[in-house]
């Protein structure tokens, strides 16, 4: 598929795609699909074959499981410029361990696990570049945890809220802007704001 110029820039900013050269990125995108889905539309269900991972251009997707008594427990809400389900690929897990569903109109790429893994296996430099990126991100997360552990509750709330208030809407390929925010409380309950109009 022909990669939209804006999407190309967005993908390049993500650690999974930054190490790819142009030829490798083109090969990956040739087996990808750009999806536009509505609120409530599922992407996959727990137990289904894990043959793809996803990159959100705009919108939000909840990752959840159903308890034996039918209650929904949300583990995470994936927003703009984030990937999900790549752990299944990197851990060689055959089936999805949770379900994914859009919580607002969402545009995202579905990417082939087999294509990405083939690129890694055929190029050791790419593999080590990805490992380096993952190590840097892990180090950043450890520093964030250390910083948060030294702050009181007020500081933690302020640190959490500021990025959400400063976030800018992401434009889709047709020029529309979307901003879908959500959070999950410690009990796994989902709270979502309505998408705000472009201003």
N, C-alpha and C positions, 0 to 999 in steps of 0.2 A: 504494500500500500504506500501511497505518497504521504510522507509525513508533513503535517502542517508546520509552518515555520515557527509559530509560537510554541507549539507542542514540542518541537525539537529542542528549543531553548529550555523548556521546563524539564524535559527528560534529562538533559545534560546536567542539570543542577542536582540530580539525585545520585546517591552513592552507588547504586546498582548499575547505572548507565554511564556515569562519568568516565570510567576506565575504558569504555568501548571506543574504538576508532570509528570513522565514518562507515567503512565497509562492514564492520561487525554490527553497528547499529542498524544499518540498512537491512542486513540479513535477519536480525531479530524482528524488525518491524514488518518485514515481508510476510511473516507468519502471525502477525498480531491483528487484532480487530478493535476498532474504535466503537464503543457502545454508548448509547444515550438511553438511560433508563429512568423510569418514574419512581416516585416514592412508593415503597412497599414491594418493589420488584426484586425477587431473589436473584443472586448470582450463582450460588451453589449451596447445597445442603450438606450437613454433617454426614460422613460416610460415603459421599460420592467420590469418584476417582479424581485425584488432584493432578490434573494435567496442565493447569494454567496458574499464573499469578497475575496481579492486577496493579495498575497505577492510576490513581484518581487525578484527573485534570481539574474538575470542579464538582463540588457536591460533598456528600458524606455517606459512608457505608458503616453499618453496625456489624460487629462480629459477635455472635451469640451462640448459646446452647440452650436446649430445652431440658429442664429437670424431669425426673421420672413422673412427677405429678403434673407436668405440662406447663410449668412456669418458665418464663424466658429470663435468662441471665445474660446480660451484655458484658462482654469482656473488654471491648475497646470500640471506639468510634474512629474510623479512618477518614481524614479530611483531605483537603487540597494538597497535591504534590507528595502524597504518601503512597507507599505500596502496601499490599497485604497478600498473604498466602504464599510468600516466597520461602517461608520456613519449611513448608512441605517439600519444596523442591530441593533446598540445600540439605535437608535431613533425610531425603529419599523416603519420605512417608507416602505410601500409595494413595491414601484417602484423606479428604479434608477432615480435620478434627473438630470443626465448628461450622456454623452456617453464616452466610453473608447476605445482607439485604440493604438496599438503599433506603435512607431515611428522609430523602428529599430528591428532587430531580438531579441526576448525577451523570456526568460524562467521564468515562474512564477507558483505559486500554486493557484488553485481555491479552496477555503475552504467553507464549509457549514455553513451558518448562523444558521440553526436550531441546528446543533451539538454543535457549540460554545455556543449558548445561553442555551442549555440544561445543559452544563457543569457549566455555571455560576449559573443557577437557582438551581442546585442540590448541590452546594458547596458554602456556604457563605464566607468561608475563601478565596476561589479563587476570589470571587467577590470583597472583600475588598482589596485583594492584587492588583487586577487590578486597583481599584480606587486609591490606593496609588501611583501606577506607573503613572497613568494619572495626578494626582495632582503634582507629581514631574516634569513631562514634562511641564505642564502648568506653573509652577513656573520658570522653565528654560527659557521658551519662553518669559515670562514677563521680566525677567532679560535681555534677548537679546534685546528686544524692547527698554528697558530703556537705555541700553548701546549704541545702534545705534542712539537713539534720541539725545545723547550727542555728537555725532561725526559729523564732516563735511562730505561733499559729497565724498571727496577723501578717507577718512577712511572707509566709507561704501562700496565703490567700492573694495578697497583692501580686506576688510573682506569677501566680497562675492566671490572674485576670488580665494583667497588662497585655500579654501577647494577643489575647482574643480581641481586645478592644482596638488594638492597632492593626489587626489583620485587614488586608485589602481584598476586595472581591477579585476572583479569577475569571477571566474572559474565556468563553468557549469559542469554538471555531467559527460560529456564526456571529460573533461580536457581542453576544449577550453576557452580562455579568451575573455571577451568582455568589452568594455567601451563605453557607449553611453551617451553623455552629451547633455543637451538641456536647454533652458531658455525661459521664456515668458516675453515679454515687457509689460508695463502698459496697452497697448491697447488690449492685449490678443493675440498678434501674436507670433507664435512659431518659435524659431530658434534652429536648431539641428545640432550638429557636426556629422560627419561620425564616425562609430565605429573605434577605433584605433587597429591595429594588435598587437598581443602579442609580447612582446620584451624580 
